[in-house]
Amino acid sequence: MKFRLLFLLCAMAPGLVMAQEFKQRSNSVSIDVGAKPVEEPKPLGVVAENTKPIIIWLSPDVASTNITVRKLTVRVGINSKAKLKNVALYVNGVVPPESRGIGVASTEANKFDSFLERELALSEGPNEIKVIAENEKGETTIEARMVNVKSSVIADLAPRTDYALLIATDEYDDWSDLVNPVNDARAIKKDLEELYGYKVELVVNPTKSEVLSKLREYSLKNYLPDDQLFIFIAGHGKFDPIIKDGYLVARDSKVKDENHETYISFSDRRTRIDNHPCRHIFLTMDACFGGTFDQAIAKRGADDDDYLGFNPEVQADLIKRKLQYKSRIYLTSGGKEYVSDGRPGRHSPFATHFLEALRSGGGRMRVLTTSMIFSFVEAAKQVPKYGTFGDNEPGSEFIFVRSSQ
């Protein structure tokens, strides 16, 4: 009996041991069905797939756009690998009433997961148009475009080039020298270029032939309708009481020249300038008897805008109005009389006031007109003469527009 019992126990022992081992292994296994599976690390060099929404701008299609109307149709497509949850459009940080929600109206809509097309009412100046797209994974893409609405009046301004031809003589072969014409012209040249953006040419101490050649050169230029030509002449002038005509004295003009063959007559210049191809001409002369350029002065006896602030649209409208009529305007330092050359090293009295006008900058609207210039120079002791000639149209004006810098 003892032997049989011992055999049975030995036969059962491996099973008991195995059962104990299985039980121990079973107790060590833990399964949590609610836990997220642990992702295996991606091999080096593998980039995770981008699932964020992608915004495709069809209109406007560049980061910054200039337009001249206040309405713009925005067309934007959105693609996303994850389902889109929301797409929003903002103009200057506000959802425009006519753009609430996502509208699909274009034939291109089927190319995108979502398509937005809206006509927006914009304000003048810069406008930020922003699109925000969010998918169901909580991923968001934000993109914006800038649209600058320029004034239609400004946009309609015709291209314009402002020219200036300055002729100054203070050295003469036969006449007495002067002290200020060239100095005056150089100061005016500097202000015209730096303050008003003029293309300026200065001719110093020219002969009669050189003066006539230069004037002819400017009559052969191709001018656009709104181009302007400012002509400034400084130097000696003379007047013939017999034929009642004034003359510009060139460097090589002769004192003893009864037939005035070496001079440049005002009557001839008046006709040639009147027939000049440039529509807008302003002639200024700082010379003795310069007022006799006007025949009415030559034939008679001896002489005895408010704005609250700068507005580019108002300025543009002012420029258009001032340049709509053909202008032939003159301004001289005196009438039928001698005028002062001023002290050496300083400007002539006329040039002093003319420079004051230029440096005023044209007031708040930054547009200096010939009538404004006259209001400055008429303060001179010798009252200048200002008027029109030839084919000048009523209401015309010559302008100097202050540069933005």
C-alpha positions as CSV (number, residue, x, y, z in Angstrom):
1,M,0.0,0.0,0.0
2,K,2.7,2.4,0.9
3,F,4.4,1.7,-2.4
4,R,1.3,2.2,-4.5
5,L,0.4,5.4,-2.7
6,L,3.9,6.8,-3.3
7,F,3.7,5.9,-7.0
8,L,0.4,7.8,-7.4
9,L,1.8,10.8,-5.6
10,C,4.8,10.9,-7.9
11,A,2.7,10.5,-11.0
12,M,0.5,13.5,-10.0
13,A,3.3,15.8,-8.9
14,P,4.3,17.1,-12.4
15,G,0.7,18.2,-13.0
16,L,0.5,20.0,-9.7
17,V,3.7,21.8,-10.5
18,M,2.5,22.7,-14.0
19,A,-0.8,24.0,-12.6
20,Q,1.0,26.2,-10.2
21,E,3.2,27.6,-12.9
22,F,0.2,28.4,-15.3
23,K,-1.6,30.1,-12.5
24,Q,1.3,32.3,-11.7
25,R,1.7,33.2,-15.4
26,S,-2.0,34.0,-15.7
27,N,-1.9,36.3,-12.7
28,S,0.9,38.4,-14.4
29,V,-1.1,39.3,-17.6
30,S,-3.1,42.6,-17.5
31,I,-5.4,43.8,-20.4
32,D,-6.9,47.3,-20.5
33,V,-9.3,47.5,-23.5
34,G,-9.8,51.2,-23.0
35,A,-6.2,52.2,-23.4
36,K,-4.8,53.5,-26.7
37,P,-2.4,51.2,-28.5
38,V,1.1,52.2,-28.2
39,E,2.4,53.4,-31.6
40,E,5.7,52.0,-32.7
41,P,8.3,54.6,-33.4
42,K,8.7,55.6,-37.1
43,P,12.0,54.9,-38.7
44,L,14.3,57.9,-38.9
45,G,13.7,60.1,-42.0
46,V,10.0,59.4,-42.3
47,V,7.9,62.6,-42.1
48,A,4.4,62.4,-40.5
49,E,1.6,63.1,-43.0
50,N,0.2,66.7,-42.9
51,T,-3.5,66.6,-42.3
52,K,-4.0,70.4,-41.6
53,P,-6.4,72.2,-44.0
54,I,-4.8,73.7,-47.1
55,I,-6.1,77.1,-48.3
56,I,-5.8,77.9,-52.0
57,W,-6.5,81.5,-53.0
58,L,-7.9,82.0,-56.5
59,S,-8.9,85.6,-56.0
60,P,-7.0,87.6,-54.8
61,D,-4.1,85.3,-55.8
62,V,-1.2,87.4,-54.4
63,A,-0.3,88.5,-50.9
64,S,-1.0,92.2,-51.6
65,T,-3.3,93.8,-54.2
66,N,-4.1,97.3,-55.3
67,I,-7.6,98.0,-56.7
68,T,-9.6,101.1,-57.5
69,V,-13.1,99.8,-56.8
70,R,-14.6,99.1,-53.4
71,K,-16.1,95.7,-54.3
72,L,-14.1,92.5,-54.7
73,T,-15.2,88.9,-55.3
74,V,-13.2,86.5,-53.1
75,R,-12.8,82.9,-54.3
76,V,-11.0,80.5,-52.0
77,G,-10.7,76.7,-52.1
78,I,-10.0,74.5,-49.1
79,N,-8.7,70.9,-49.0
80,S,-8.3,68.8,-45.9
81,K,-7.5,65.1,-45.4
82,A,-9.6,65.2,-42.2
83,K,-13.2,66.3,-42.5
84,L,-13.6,70.1,-42.3
85,K,-15.4,71.4,-39.3
86,N,-15.6,75.1,-40.0
87,V,-14.5,77.7,-42.5
88,A,-14.7,81.4,-41.7
89,L,-14.1,84.6,-43.6
90,Y,-13.2,87.9,-42.0
91,V,-12.7,91.4,-43.5
92,N,-10.6,93.7,-41.2
93,G,-11.4,91.3,-38.3
94,V,-15.2,91.2,-38.8
95,V,-17.4,88.7,-40.5
96,P,-19.2,90.6,-43.3
97,P,-22.9,90.1,-43.3
98,E,-23.1,88.9,-46.8
99,S,-20.3,86.4,-46.2
100,R,-21.7,84.4,-43.3
101,G,-21.4,80.6,-43.9
102,I,-19.8,78.8,-46.7
103,G,-21.2,79.4,-50.2
104,V,-20.7,77.2,-53.2
105,A,-21.5,78.9,-56.5
106,S,-18.5,78.4,-58.8
107,T,-17.9,75.7,-61.3
108,E,-14.5,75.2,-59.6
109,A,-16.1,74.2,-56.3
110,N,-16.0,70.5,-57.1
111,K,-12.2,70.6,-57.1
112,F,-12.0,71.3,-53.4
113,D,-13.4,69.9,-50.2
114,S,-14.9,73.3,-49.5
115,F,-15.2,76.4,-51.6
116,L,-15.9,80.0,-50.6
117,E,-17.0,82.6,-53.0
118,R,-18.3,86.0,-51.9
119,E,-18.5,89.6,-53.2
120,L,-17.2,91.9,-50.5
121,A,-17.7,95.5,-49.9
122,L,-14.4,97.0,-48.9
123,S,-13.4,100.3,-47.4
124,E,-10.9,102.8,-48.9
125,G,-7.4,102.1,-47.9
126,P,-5.9,98.7,-46.7
127,N,-8.2,95.8,-46.1
128,E,-7.2,92.5,-44.5
129,I,-9.1,89.5,-45.9
130,K,-8.6,86.5,-43.6
131,V,-9.7,82.8,-44.0
132,I,-9.7,80.4,-41.1
133,A,-10.2,76.7,-41.8
134,E,-10.5,74.0,-39.0
135,N,-11.0,70.3,-39.4
136,E,-12.5,67.8,-37.0
137,K,-9.1,66.9,-35.6
138,G,-8.9,70.4,-34.2
139,E,-6.2,71.4,-36.7
140,T,-6.5,75.0,-37.9
141,T,-5.0,76.9,-40.9
142,I,-5.1,80.8,-41.1
143,E,-4.2,82.8,-44.1
144,A,-4.7,86.4,-45.1
145,R,-4.5,88.7,-48.1
146,M,-4.1,92.5,-48.1
147,V,-6.2,94.5,-50.6
148,N,-5.6,98.2,-50.8
149,V,-8.4,100.2,-52.3
150,K,-7.1,103.4,-53.9
151,S,-9.2,106.4,-54.7
152,S,-10.7,106.1,-58.2
153,V,-10.0,109.8,-58.7
154,I,-6.3,109.2,-57.9
155,A,-6.3,106.1,-60.2
156,D,-7.8,108.1,-63.0
157,L,-5.0,110.7,-63.0
158,A,-3.2,110.7,-66.3
159,P,0.5,110.1,-66.2
160,R,2.4,113.4,-66.1
161,T,5.9,114.6,-66.3
162,D,6.9,118.1,-65.1
163,Y,9.7,119.7,-66.9
164,A,11.6,122.9,-66.1
165,L,14.0,124.8,-68.3
166,L,16.0,127.5,-66.4
167,I,18.0,130.0,-68.4
168,A,20.2,132.4,-66.3
169,T,22.8,134.9,-67.4
170,D,24.9,137.0,-65.2
171,E,28.0,137.3,-67.4
172,Y,27.9,139.4,-70.6
173,D,30.3,140.2,-73.4
174,D,29.1,143.7,-73.9
175,W,26.6,144.5,-71.2
176,S,27.4,144.9,-67.5
177,D,27.5,141.7,-65.5
178,L,24.8,140.9,-62.9
179,V,25.3,139.2,-59.6
180,N,22.3,137.0,-58.8
181,P,20.6,135.3,-61.9
182,V,22.6,132.1,-61.8
183,N,22.5,131.9,-58.0
184,D,18.7,132.4,-58.2
185,A,18.3,129.7,-60.9
186,R,20.4,127.2,-59.0
187,A,18.3,127.6,-55.8
188,I,15.0,127.3,-57.8
189,K,16.4,124.2,-59.6
190,K,17.2,122.6,-56.2
191,D,13.7,123.2,-54.9
192,L,11.9,122.1,-58.0
193,E,13.8,118.8,-58.0
194,E,13.7,118.1,-54.3
195,L,10.2,119.4,-53.4
196,Y,8.2,118.9,-56.6
197,G,10.0,116.1,-58.5
198,Y,10.6,118.2,-61.6
199,K,13.0,117.2,-64.4
200,V,15.1,120.4,-64.5
201,E,17.7,121.6,-66.9
202,L,19.7,124.8,-66.1
203,V,21.4,126.7,-68.9
204,V,24.0,129.2,-67.7
205,N,25.3,132.2,-69.6
206,P,24.1,131.1,-73.0
207,T,24.5,133.0,-76.3
208,K,21.5,134.0,-78.4
209,S,22.0,130.9,-80.6
210,E,22.2,128.6,-77.6
211,V,19.0,130.0,-76.1
212,L,17.1,129.6,-79.3
213,S,18.5,126.1,-79.8
214,K,17.5,125.0,-76.3
215,L,14.0,126.4,-76.7
216,R,13.6,124.6,-80.0
217,E,14.9,121.4,-78.4
218,Y,12.0,121.6,-75.9
219,S,9.5,122.2,-78.6
220,L,10.5,119.0,-80.3
221,K,9.8,116.8,-77.2
222,N,6.8,114.4,-77.2
223,Y,4.5,115.6,-74.4
224,L,1.6,113.8,-72.9
225,P,-1.7,115.8,-72.4
226,D,-1.0,116.6,-68.7
227,D,2.8,117.2,-69.0
228,Q,3.9,120.7,-67.9
229,L,6.8,122.9,-68.9
230,F,8.1,125.7,-66.6
231,I,10.4,128.2,-68.2
232,F,12.4,130.5,-66.0
233,I,14.6,133.2,-67.5
234,A,16.8,135.6,-65.5
235,G,19.1,138.2,-66.8
236,H,19.1,141.6,-68.5
237,G,16.1,142.8,-70.5
238,K,15.5,145.9,-72.6
239,F,12.6,147.7,-74.2
240,D,12.3,149.6,-77.5
241,P,9.8,152.4,-77.1
242,I,9.6,152.9,-80.9
243,I,8.4,149.5,-81.9
244,K,7.0,148.8,-78.4
245,D,8.6,145.4,-77.9
246,G,10.8,144.0,-75.2
247,Y,13.9,141.9,-75.6
248,L,15.9,139.3,-73.7
249,V,19.6,140.1,-73.6
250,A,21.8,137.1,-74.3
251,R,25.4,136.8,-73.3
252,D,26.6,137.9,-76.7
253,S,24.0,140.7,-77.3
254,K,25.5,144.0,-78.4
255,V,24.7,147.3,-76.7
256,K,24.9,149.1,-80.0
257,D,22.4,147.1,-82.0
258,E,19.5,149.4,-83.2
259,N,17.9,146.6,-85.2
260,H,18.1,144.2,-82.2
261,E,19.6,141.4,-84.3
262,T,21.5,140.1,-81.3
263,Y,18.5,140.1,-79.0
264,I,15.6,137.7,-78.5
265,S,12.3,139.6,-78.9
266,F,9.5,138.9,-76.5
267,S,6.9,139.1,-79.3
268,D,8.7,136.3,-81.2
269,R,9.0,134.2,-78.0
270,R,5.3,134.8,-77.2
271,T,4.3,133.4,-80.6
272,R,6.6,130.4,-80.4
273,I,5.6,129.5,-76.9
274,D,1.9,129.8,-77.7
275,N,2.4,127.3,-80.5
276,H,4.5,125.0,-78.3
277,P,3.2,121.3,-78.3
278,C,3.1,121.2,-74.5
279,R,-0.4,122.1,-73.2
280,H,0.7,123.6,-69.9
281,I,3.4,126.2,-69.9
282,F,4.3,128.7,-67.2
283,L,6.8,131.4,-68.2
284,T,8.6,133.3,-65.5
285,M,11.1,136.1,-66.3
286,D,13.2,138.0,-63.8
287,A,14.5,140.7,-66.2
288,C,14.1,144.4,-66.7
289,F,11.0,145.3,-68.8
290,G,9.9,141.7,-68.5
291,G,6.3,142.8,-68.2
292,T,6.4,144.0,-71.9
293,F,6.1,140.3,-72.8
294,D,2.4,141.2,-72.4
295,Q,1.6,143.4,-75.4
296,A,-1.1,145.2,-73.3
297,I,1.6,146.3,-70.9
298,A,4.1,147.2,-73.7
299,K,1.5,149.5,-75.3
300,R,0.5,151.4,-72.2
301,G,2.3,154.0,-70.0
302,A,4.7,153.2,-67.2
303,D,3.5,151.1,-64.2
304,D,2.1,152.7,-61.1
305,D,-7.7,127.3,-51.5
306,D,-8.8,126.4,-47.6
307,Y,-8.8,122.7,-46.5
308,L,-9.0,121.2,-43.0
309,G,-6.2,118.7,-43.8
310,F,-4.5,116.8,-46.5
311,N,-6.7,114.4,-48.4
312,P,-5.1,112.5,-51.4
313,E,-8.5,112.1,-53.1
314,V,-9.2,115.9,-52.8
315,Q,-5.7,116.6,-54.0
316,A,-6.2,114.3,-57.0
317,D,-9.5,116.0,-57.9
318,L,-7.8,119.4,-57.6
319,I,-5.0,118.3,-60.0
320,K,-7.5,117.0,-62.5
321,R,-9.5,120.3,-62.4
322,K,-6.4,122.5,-62.7
323,L,-5.0,120.6,-65.7
324,Q,-8.2,120.2,-67.7
325,Y,-7.6,123.5,-69.5
326,K,-4.8,124.6,-71.7
327,S,-2.5,127.0,-69.9
328,R,-0.3,129.8,-71.2
329,I,0.6,131.8,-68.1
330,Y,3.4,134.3,-67.5
331,L,4.9,136.0,-64.5
332,T,7.5,138.7,-64.6
333,S,9.4,140.6,-62.0
334,G,8.1,144.0,-63.2
335,G,6.3,145.8,-65.9
336,K,7.8,148.3,-68.2
337,E,10.6,149.3,-65.9
338,Y,14.0,148.4,-64.5
339,V,14.0,145.8,-61.7
340,S,16.6,145.2,-59.0
341,D,19.2,142.5,-59.2
342,G,19.6,142.5,-55.5
343,R,22.7,142.4,-53.3
344,P,25.7,140.3,-54.3
345,G,25.6,136.9,-52.9
346,R,21.8,137.1,-52.2
347,H,18.8,136.5,-54.3
348,S,17.0,139.2,-56.3
349,P,13.9,140.6,-54.6
350,F,11.7,138.7,-57.1
351,A,13.6,135.5,-56.7
352,T,13.4,135.7,-52.9
353,H,9.6,135.8,-53.0
354,F,9.4,133.1,-55.7
355,L,11.5,130.8,-53.6
356,E,9.3,131.5,-50.6
357,A,6.4,130.4,-52.7
358,L,8.1,127.2,-53.7
359,R,9.1,126.4,-50.1
360,S,5.6,126.9,-48.9
361,G,4.9,123.5,-50.3
362,G,1.5,124.4,-51.7
363,G,-0.2,124.4,-48.3
364,R,-2.3,121.6,-46.9
365,M,-3.2,120.1,-50.3
366,R,0.5,120.2,-51.4
367,V,-0.4,121.8,-54.7
368,L,1.1,125.2,-55.5
369,T,-0.7,127.1,-58.2
370,T,0.5,130.1,-60.2
371,S,-2.1,132.3,-58.5
372,M,-0.7,131.3,-55.1
373,I,2.8,132.1,-56.4
374,F,1.6,135.5,-57.4
375,S,0.2,136.1,-53.9
376,F,3.8,135.6,-52.7
377,V,5.7,137.7,-55.2
378,E,3.3,140.6,-55.3
379,A,4.7,141.5,-51.9
380,A,7.9,142.7,-53.6
381,K,8.6,146.4,-53.7
382,Q,8.4,146.4,-57.5
383,V,5.0,144.8,-58.2
384,P,5.4,141.8,-60.6
385,K,3.1,141.3,-63.5
386,Y,1.0,138.1,-63.9
387,G,-1.4,137.1,-66.7
388,T,-2.1,134.8,-69.6
389,F,-1.4,134.9,-73.3
390,G,-2.1,133.2,-76.6
391,D,-4.5,130.2,-76.5
392,N,-4.8,130.1,-72.8
393,E,-8.2,128.7,-71.8
394,P,-10.3,130.4,-69.1
395,G,-9.9,128.7,-65.7
396,S,-6.5,127.3,-66.5
397,E,-3.7,127.0,-64.0
398,F,-0.1,125.7,-63.8
399,I,0.7,123.6,-60.8
400,F,3.6,122.4,-58.7
401,V,2.7,119.2,-56.8
402,R,4.7,118.6,-53.7
403,S,6.5,115.3,-53.6
404,S,5.4,112.7,-51.0
405,Q,8.9,112.4,-49.4
